[in-house]
Amino acid sequence: QGYNTLYVCGTDEYGTATETKAIQEGLTPKEVCDRYHAIHKEVYQWFNIAFDHFGRTTTDHQTEITQDIFSKIDANGFTTIQVVDQLHCDNCSKFLADRFVSGVCPMCGYDDARGDQCDACGKLVNAIELKDPKCHLCKKTPAVKQSSHIFLELDKLQAKVGEHLENRLSEDNHWSANAISIVKGWIKGGLEKRCITRDLKWGTPVPIQGFENKVFYVWFDAPIGYLSITKDLIGKDWTKWWKNPQDVELYQFIGKDNVAFHGVMFPCTQIGADDGYTMVNHLCATEYLNYEDSKFSKSRGTGVFGDMARDTGIEADIWRFYLVYMRPENQDTAFSWDDFSLKVNSELLANIGNFINRALSFCAANFGGVIPEMKLIDDDVDFLLDLQKELTEWEDHLEHVRLKDAVRSVLSLSRRANQYMQVQQPWVSIKGDDELKRRAGSVIGIVANVAYIIAIALSPIMPEMSRRIREQCGAEELPAFSHSVICYLKKGHKIGTPKPLFVKMEKAKVEEWKLKFGGSPDAPPPTKTEAKGGKKKNEKEEGTKKDKKDIKDPSMASRHFPQLVKNNTQISSLLSTISPKFEQARKAFVQSTQSNLEKENVKLEKEIKELKERLVKAEVDAGIAQLTIPSKSISSTISNGLATPPPKTVSAPIEGKKKEEKVGKKKGDSGGASAPAGNGGSGDDTIDIGRLDLRVGRIIKCDKHPDADALYVEQIDVGEESPRTVVSGLVKHVPIDQMQNRLVVVLCNLKPAKMRGVESRAMVMCASSPDKVEVMDVDPSSIPGTRVLCPPFVHRPDAQLNPKKKIWETVAEDLLVCEEGWATWKGERLLVGGETTLTAPTLRGVHVK
């Protein structure tokens, strides 16, 4: 965009957490910080995060600027010295700063709260307020003694910081919703004096006589690191950024647990110093990212951490794509291996990768890798205007820090380009006369340029992939962004060598990663807080009624039989790990057995049919009259616990055309149209999912309904000669760009119905909750027309479901998304082609509708 930007970050190294770690590892705090700073820096470099400088807070510049800011605040009358009660460990001969103390939270009762903040309820606490406090180092109970500390008088600064925040939030701000809510809550609740010193040795020294053995509390000290890191990089010019609020806009990217410090307390510090500091304009805070159905936990080995991502062999850009795609901007989200692989295979491989490889490979194969002459027709202009709108949206998303929407805009660009290429069919035109060949050249010139434009839009999200695409386009330099669609690759330009950009994430590897990062069976089980975010119950609360009868004190077992308790914990963990695998193996065996039986049945049915035809021919030749008896599939008679046998039906032959028509209407209820033999037509009264005609379809085109704001009209290829018209009420739930050129599952044998004048001949299957609707995802390699089966229920779809018998309504009651995200019916998975699952992106435990 041409903005003059500075991008800084660093490790916040002072405080009790570092001292604690140093004591645990037998190192000095500086040795600990040196090691972890190097690890962090290496991780971010591997992820291609382009900081101008990744610094640290343990520097001379940090001490200099922090002491200067404090001196100005002190001179302006916003500090006081107070004697406070503080916990002192006589065993360790030291006052205990916040993180050296743990105990029971006075607000929520969580029994492992820190001395500064409770992880269960999130509220700030003072160590002195903890119930049953313990020294974190020696586990002894500390005594209460008095110590002098400096306080920042936030109450005196409230009016000014409130006015500042009101001005910020009334402008065109890019604050995240949670940041606004948290900051307003703090101001509304009223600010109080807050201690800014601690009895520690590891920290920025306090420049006042009598406080030589104290340091600044890390919440006061750490945000100043942004300023000192900038000075580490550019020296005295640091003030052009940090004391220039008229010309500089400050964006800060944080987690929601740091909003109070960056959004309220640090602005108070800057206002108190009154030295013309640049203050935050845009506070961008995320919610929490969880791992699968639990929380990240290094102690239990649950989750992929930054220094582990490289070991998977997955490229950094692939991680970047999914983590931004799933960025918890408005609510907590969860990393899911299944969803990760699905998005990579469908969006990167089948969407972006497929388009760029098709476009550039066609140019290389048919035009010698040289961009041909382009003469635009109306279709081309319309397409390029649509792209221009997408690019404008992409820019707007990034400007307003809607990063996940920016990712979706790039995917939409590629989907539109895929659709354009599919409609124009240059592979057909190239085989025609000279005029058609020139038309093919125009199309290929356009899509090659679009590939390059996608590389530009992709560069902030996937910088390495962007570079590879530009390299394949023969124009590696990254140009400035333009709102207009520009012809970067002009006639005669020589492109590079097209190569596949992405590889498929194989299911076997995904299962391997799940196992590797799913937690160790030997690790301690998660606490209630870790598993559900609630309060951690004590041992008495966790005991059952039976335990209470047998053992008055449930903690007795852990005191007298620690190995037994440890063994039980390991056994429980192993069982919880093995049980799902056993169930998976059982289902796999059932499905395999069912599949083999169905194959054998098909073979037998074919042999029987051939024998029957020979017999009928012989009888007809001999003059024997024939009686019509509806045939019955062998597969429908399986009665081994794997299938539900339909009732027998036999109809006698009826002579005369009128009688046939009359009986046909009575039995089939389909206006004389007879259902295929054995498909649950006239005689099958058993209602199960086998009666539904579910197929994979590809949306070729999706438009808004001309007469209904809430409806889409789609043309869906379901493997027939021509696409089906389908009307779906998805406008409020799925953006139109996400409906283009995507694979879906459709129910094809509902009775056609007119919806606001447009006849709909199928329905799109979605996971549905009261607040959210998601289109079910299928494997990106699925072919339109592929049937969706639900073994062990026999697939025998009606030609058309009879509305009066409410077959769909009955089946739908048990059509659910399970906890793994798969579509199921009565606990059995729905499988595309009998092999791959239907998956809901995020919803769990809801109906499929």
C-alpha positions, 0 to 999 in steps of 0.5 A: 500500500506504500504505508511507512510502517514499523513492526516491532515485538519482543520477549517480555523478560522481567518478573516472577515467572522468569525468576521461578523458571530460573530457580527450577532449572538452576540457572540465572534469570538472564541465562533463561531469557537468553535461551528462550529469546533465541527459541522465540526468534527462531520460531517467528523467523521460520513462520516468515513473520517479518518484524522490523526488529524482534527485541527484548525488555532486558536492555539498557534502553528499557531501563532508561525509558522506564525510569524516565517515564516514572520520573515524569509521572512522579513529578506530575503528582500521580504516585504515592508510597504506601505501606502494605501487608505482604506475604513473606516466606520465612523459610525462603527469607523473602517477600513473595511477589505475585507469582511466588504465591498460589492459593484459593481464589477469594472470588470463585474458589479455584484452588490454584489461583496465582497471586496476581490473577485467577486463571479460572474466573480471570479476575485480578487479585492481590496475593494477600487476599488468597485463601490458604496461600502457599509459597510457590517454591517451598510450599510452606505457608507464608506470614503477613508482614509489611513492606513499602511500595509505590502506587500509580494513582489510576483514580486521578487519571481516570477522567483523562484516560476515559476522555481519551478512550471515548475519542478513540472509540468515536472515530473510525476505529479498528478496535476488536469488539472484545477490546471495546467491551473490556476497556469500557467495563474497566472505566465504568467500574472505576479505576483504583490506585495500583501498586507498580513495584515488587520485592524482586531482584530481576527487573527494572530498578526503581530510581528512588532512595530507599527502594534499591531492593525493589523493581518495577512491577512487570505490568508497568514495565512491559508495555514500555518495551515497545518503545525501548525495542524501537530505540534498539533498532533506530536510536534517537529517531525512536521519538519520531514514532513514539512521540508523534501522535499527529502523524503516527497510528498505533496498532497493537495485536494482543490476546484478550487477557492483556486488554486491560494493561494495553488499553487502560493502564498503559494509556494511564502511564502515558497520560500521567507522564504527559510527554506527548506520547503516541497512544494506541489508536487500534487495539486488536485482541483475539479470543482464545484458540483451543486444541480439538475439544480441549485446551493447549497444555504443554504439561500433558503434551496436548496441542502443537506449539510454535517450536513443534510446527516445523517438525510436522513437515507442514510448510510454514505458509500452510500453518499461516493460512489455516491459523489466520483462516481460523483466527478467533476474532469474534469468539473462541475457536478450536484447531482441528486436524480434520478441518485443517486437512479439509481446508488445505485439500479443498481451498488450497489444493482444489481451489487456488492450486488447481486454478493457478496450475491449470492456467499456467500449464495451459499457457506453457503447453499451448502457447510455449509459455508466452502470454498471447494477445488478449481481446476482451469481450463482454464476458471478460469485462464482467469477470474482471469487474467482479474481481475488482470488487473482490480486491476492494473488499480484500483491502477493506478487510485488511484495513479494518483488521478482519484478517480471516475475511481477507483470507476468504476474499482471496479464496473467493478470487480463485473460485471466481477465476476457476468458474470463469475458466470452466465456462470459457473452456479454452481447451475446447476453443484451442482445437477450433479454427483460428478465431477460436484459437485466438479466443482461447489465447485471450482467456489464457492471457486473462487467467495468467494475469489473475494468477499473478493478482492472486499472488499479490493478494496472497502475499501478506497471508502466505508470503512464500507461496506468493513468491512461488506463484510470481516466480511461475508467472515469470515476474517475481517482484512484488508490485504495489497494490492497486484497486484496479485490475492491471494487466501485469503479464503483457502480450509476449511476456515469458512465464516461468515453469508451472509446478504444483503448489500444494500437496494433499494432506493424507488421512494417514498422516492426519491420524499420525499427527492427532496421535502425536499431539493428542496428549500423553497417557502418562500425563496427569489428567486435565483439571476441570478448569483446563477441560471446561474452563470452569472451577477446579473442584477439590478432592471431596467434591470429586468423590462419589457417594460410594467413596464418601461411605467407604472413605471419610477423607478421599485424600487418604488414598493419595497420601498412603497409596500414591503409586496406586493412585498414579496407576489408576490415573494411567489406566484411566488415561490409557482406557480413554485413549484405547476405547475410541480406537477400539470403537473405530476398529469395530466400525471399520470391520463392520463396514468392511464386512458389509462392503464385501457382502454387498459386492458379493450380492451384486455378483450373485444378482447379476448371475441370477438375472442372466439365468432368469433371462435364459429361463424366461426365453426358454419358457416363452419359446415353449409357449408358457405364459408369464406372470409379473412379480416385482424383483427383489434385491438380495442385498435387502434380505440380509438379516445378519444384524447389519441391515434391516430387511424390508417386508416381502411384496408380490403382486399378481399380473393384471390385464388391461391398460386401465387396471394397470394405471389404477393400481399403479396410482394406488400402490406407488402414489406417484401418478403412475410412475413406478419406482425402481425394483427394490428401492422402497417404492410401492411395497417398502414401508420401512423408513430409514436413511436408505430411502434417501437419494443423497448425492454429491453435487457441485454448484456451477452457479449461484445467484440471489433469488430475483424475488426473495432476499433470503434465498439463493438459486443454484445450478448444481451438477449432480451427475446427470445430463443437465444441472438441477435448479435448487433454491436454498435459504442460505443468504443470511448464513453463507456469503455468495462467494462461498457458494460458488464452485463448491462441492455439496451434498444434496437430497435429490428425491424430494418432491419438486417445489416452487419457491417464490416462482422458481422450482427447486429440484433438490435441497442442500444438506447443512448442519444447523443450530438456532444461531448458525448454519453451515454447509456440510463439507465433503472430500475435495476429490469427490465426483458429482453424482457420487451416492452418499451411503450409510452402512449398514442400512441398505441403499434403496432410494425412492424415485420420489419421496412421498410427502404424505408418508413423511419419510424425510421428516421421519429420517431427519429426526435422527440425522445428526452431527456427532462430536467428531463433526461427522454426519450420522444417522442413528449413530452410523456415519454417512459416507460419500461413495461408502468411503469418506465422511460428510463433515460440519466445519465447526458445529457439533451435536446439531441436526443436519437439515 
